[in-house]
Amino acid sequence: MIDRAGLAAFLRRRREALQPEDVGLPRGARRRTSGLRREEVAALCHMSSDYYARLERERGPQPSPQMIASMAQGLHLSLDERDHLFRLAGQHPPARGAGGEHISPGLLRILDRLTDTPAEIVTELGETLRQTPLAVALTGDTTQYTGPARSIGFRWFTDPAARDLYPAEDHDLLSRRFVSGLRSAVALRGPGSRAAQLAELLLPRSEEFRALWDTHEIGVRPDGLKRLVHPEVGALELHCQTLLDPDQSHLLLVYTAVPGSESHDKLQLLSVIGAPAASWHRHHEAAGSPGDR
């Protein structure tokens, strides 16, 4: 049963504790609110201001699990706080660990400060949970996929357009890396895991995947250098730094270019012309959903 008074009080306290800079918002000279405004939190939680305000006023319908998860993420809650929010709303908390999609406040705080850097938070299966604007300009919006196509490894073997962003000479190595990484995840998580289900989906769909899967190759890891061929600015060489959240098996990937290099100049250009990359990504989507191929 929903605890309306407890839910309202908890939401209000968490909103008042958050500062604009905690979530990547400008403070502004005329701000009088001690924390975030209701409309700011509503936007972070992807809901209407009216809906959120009614919850703080002990009114409105019981939130769905999806709505609660969105509020937990928007309010930058820890896992313990997320679970508490679910219980106050009369719902069972989601499972923790690998496969969970709740991003830790620490990773979010870092990502929110990387406004001028391509960065993304992904799961161990290569599912993008959050991107910075420059990451969207670089690779397109990869958060909008659904089903198994959320995984870059699944798209790599089922959608030819997924390879367009990478030099052709790197495709073989990237294929080996995706298969090696998935096999490691299957061994770690076991039969019946999401990793195992993804492998089962790919085996009948891709001859290349089947051939590589049968090699049982393990440990083909990235070398830290990411080479891309962007449709607007051309070839880039970026260095990838990784931060791991062991509780959720989430990875924060940050891409940088050597200062003064041609790739660095191209990233600066991308920060200005970010929209064309998104439209290029939508052009690929118009050809059909990767999950349907």
C-alpha positions in Angstrom: 0.0 0.0 0.0 1.2 3.5 -0.9 2.4 5.7 2.0 1.4 9.0 0.6 2.7 11.1 3.5 6.0 9.3 3.6 6.4 9.4 -0.2 5.6 13.2 -0.3 8.1 13.9 2.5 10.8 11.8 1.0 10.5 13.4 -2.4 10.5 16.9 -1.0 13.5 16.3 1.2 15.5 14.7 -1.7 14.5 17.6 -4.0 15.6 20.2 -1.5 18.9 18.4 -0.9 19.8 18.5 -4.6 21.6 21.6 -5.9 21.5 22.7 -9.6 25.2 21.9 -10.1 24.6 18.3 -8.8 22.5 17.6 -11.9 24.3 19.7 -14.5 22.0 22.8 -14.3 23.0 26.4 -14.0 22.3 28.0 -10.6 21.4 31.4 -11.9 21.7 34.7 -10.0 18.1 35.0 -8.8 17.6 31.5 -7.4 15.9 31.6 -4.0 14.9 27.9 -3.7 17.1 26.0 -1.3 17.4 23.0 -3.6 15.8 22.2 -7.0 12.5 23.6 -8.1 9.6 21.1 -8.7 9.6 21.8 -12.4 13.3 21.1 -12.6 12.9 17.7 -10.9 9.9 16.9 -13.0 12.0 17.5 -16.2 14.8 15.3 -14.8 12.3 12.6 -14.1 10.6 12.9 -17.5 7.2 13.7 -16.1 4.8 16.7 -16.0 5.3 19.3 -13.3 1.7 18.8 -12.3 2.1 15.1 -11.8 5.2 15.5 -9.6 3.6 18.4 -7.6 0.6 16.2 -6.8 2.9 13.5 -5.4 4.6 16.0 -3.1 1.1 17.2 -2.0 0.0 13.6 -1.1 -2.3 13.4 -4.1 -2.5 11.8 -7.5 -2.5 8.1 -8.6 -0.1 5.4 -7.3 3.1 5.7 -9.5 3.9 2.8 -11.7 7.3 1.0 -11.3 8.5 2.7 -14.4 7.6 6.1 -13.0 9.2 5.4 -9.7 12.4 4.2 -11.4 12.4 7.5 -13.4 12.0 9.5 -10.2 14.8 7.6 -8.5 17.2 8.3 -11.4 16.1 11.9 -11.7 16.6 12.6 -8.0 20.1 10.9 -8.1 19.1 8.4 -5.5 21.4 5.7 -4.1 20.3 2.0 -4.4 19.1 2.0 -0.8 17.2 5.3 -1.4 15.7 3.9 -4.6 14.5 0.8 -2.8 13.0 3.0 -0.1 11.2 5.1 -2.7 9.7 1.9 -4.3 8.4 0.7 -0.9 6.9 4.1 0.0 5.0 4.0 -3.3 3.7 0.5 -2.6 5.8 -1.3 -5.1 8.5 -4.0 -4.9 12.0 -2.7 -5.6 13.8 -4.1 -8.7 16.6 -6.6 -8.4 20.1 -5.2 -7.8 23.3 -6.1 -9.6 24.2 -6.9 -13.2 21.2 -6.1 -15.5 20.0 -3.3 -13.2 19.6 0.1 -14.9 19.7 2.4 -12.0 22.8 4.6 -12.4 24.7 5.4 -9.2 24.6 9.1 -8.1 28.4 9.2 -8.3 28.5 8.2 -12.0 25.7 10.6 -12.7 27.5 13.5 -11.0 30.6 12.8 -13.1 28.6 12.5 -16.3 26.7 15.7 -15.6 30.0 17.6 -15.5 31.3 16.3 -18.8 29.2 18.7 -20.9 32.1 19.4 -23.3 33.3 15.7 -23.6 31.9 12.6 -25.3 30.9 10.2 -22.5 28.4 7.5 -21.9 27.2 5.1 -19.3 26.7 1.5 -20.5 25.9 -1.9 -19.1 28.2 -4.9 -19.3 26.2 -5.9 -22.4 26.9 -2.6 -24.2 23.5 -1.1 -23.6 23.7 2.7 -23.4 21.9 4.2 -20.4 23.0 7.8 -20.6 25.0 10.0 -23.0 26.4 13.5 -22.9 25.3 15.8 -25.8 28.7 15.5 -27.5 28.5 11.7 -27.3 25.1 11.9 -29.1 26.8 14.1 -31.7 29.6 11.6 -32.1 27.6 8.3 -32.3 24.0 9.3 -32.5 21.4 8.7 -29.7 22.0 5.1 -28.8 19.7 5.2 -25.8 16.5 4.9 -28.0 16.9 1.3 -28.9 14.6 -1.3 -27.4 14.8 -5.1 -26.8 18.0 -6.9 -27.7 18.9 -4.2 -30.1 19.9 -2.0 -27.1 23.1 -4.0 -27.0 25.8 -2.7 -29.5 27.0 -6.3 -29.8 23.6 -7.5 -30.9 23.3 -4.6 -33.4 26.8 -5.3 -34.7 25.8 -8.8 -35.9 22.3 -8.0 -37.0 22.2 -4.5 -38.5 24.8 -3.6 -41.1 24.4 0.1 -40.4 25.8 -0.5 -36.9 29.3 -0.9 -38.5 29.2 2.3 -40.6 30.7 4.4 -37.8 33.9 2.2 -37.7 36.7 1.8 -40.2 36.3 -1.4 -42.3 39.8 -2.6 -41.4 38.7 -2.7 -37.7 35.6 -4.7 -38.2 37.2 -8.2 -37.7 38.8 -7.2 -34.4 35.7 -5.5 -33.2 33.7 -8.7 -33.9 36.1 -10.7 -31.9 35.9 -8.3 -29.0 32.1 -8.3 -28.9 32.0 -12.1 -29.0 34.8 -12.5 -26.4 33.2 -10.0 -24.1 29.8 -11.7 -24.4 31.3 -15.1 -23.7 33.0 -13.8 -20.6 29.7 -12.3 -19.4 27.9 -15.6 -20.0 30.6 -17.5 -18.0 30.3 -15.0 -15.2 26.5 -14.7 -15.1 25.6 -18.3 -16.0 22.8 -20.0 -18.0 19.6 -18.2 -18.0 21.3 -14.8 -17.6 20.6 -11.9 -19.9 24.0 -12.4 -21.4 23.2 -16.1 -22.2 19.9 -15.1 -23.7 21.6 -12.6 -26.0 24.0 -15.3 -27.2 21.1 -17.6 -27.9 19.4 -14.9 -29.9 22.5 -14.2 -32.0 23.5 -17.8 -32.8 20.8 -18.5 -35.3 20.9 -14.9 -36.7 24.5 -14.5 -37.6 26.9 -16.9 -39.3 29.8 -14.7 -38.3 28.8 -14.7 -34.7 28.4 -18.5 -34.7 31.9 -19.0 -36.2 33.5 -16.7 -33.6 31.5 -18.2 -30.7 32.8 -21.7 -31.6 36.4 -20.5 -31.2 35.8 -19.9 -27.4 38.2 -16.9 -27.6 38.4 -15.0 -24.3 40.2 -11.8 -23.3 40.1 -9.8 -26.5 40.0 -6.4 -24.8 40.0 -2.9 -26.2 43.4 -1.2 -26.3 42.0 2.2 -25.2 42.0 3.7 -28.7 38.6 4.1 -30.5 38.7 4.8 -34.2 35.5 6.3 -35.8 34.4 7.5 -39.2 31.9 10.3 -38.6 29.5 11.2 -41.4 30.2 14.9 -40.9 33.8 15.3 -39.8 35.4 12.1 -41.0 38.0 10.0 -39.3 38.7 10.4 -35.5 41.1 8.7 -33.1 39.9 8.9 -29.5 41.3 7.6 -26.3 38.8 5.8 -24.1 39.0 6.0 -20.3 36.8 3.7 -18.3 35.3 4.0 -14.8 33.5 0.9 -13.3 30.6 0.8 -10.9 31.0 -2.7 -9.5 27.6 -2.7 -7.7 25.6 -2.4 -11.0 28.3 -3.5 -13.5 28.0 -0.1 -15.2 30.8 1.5 -17.1 31.4 5.2 -17.6 33.3 5.6 -20.9 35.0 9.0 -21.5 36.4 9.7 -25.0 39.2 12.3 -25.4 41.5 13.4 -28.2 45.1 14.5 -27.9 45.2 18.3 -27.6 46.2 20.0 -30.8 45.5 16.9 -32.9 43.2 16.8 -35.9 40.8 14.7 -33.9 40.7 17.3 -31.2 39.8 19.9 -33.7 37.0 17.7 -35.1 35.6 17.2 -31.6 35.5 21.0 -31.2 33.6 21.2 -34.5 31.2 18.5 -33.5 30.3 20.4 -30.3 28.9 23.1 -32.7 27.3 20.9 -35.4 26.0 18.2 -33.1 22.5 18.1 -34.7 23.6 16.6 -38.0 24.9 13.5 -36.3 21.5 12.9 -34.7 19.7 13.3 -38.0 22.2 10.9 -39.6 21.3 8.4 -36.9 17.6 8.8 -37.5 18.2 8.2 -41.2 19.6 4.8 -40.3 16.6 4.1 -38.1 14.2 5.0 -41.0 15.6 1.9 -42.8 14.1 -0.3 -40.1 14.5 -1.3 -36.5 17.7 -3.3 -35.9 15.7 -5.6 -33.6 13.5 -6.6 -36.5 16.3 -7.8 -38.8 
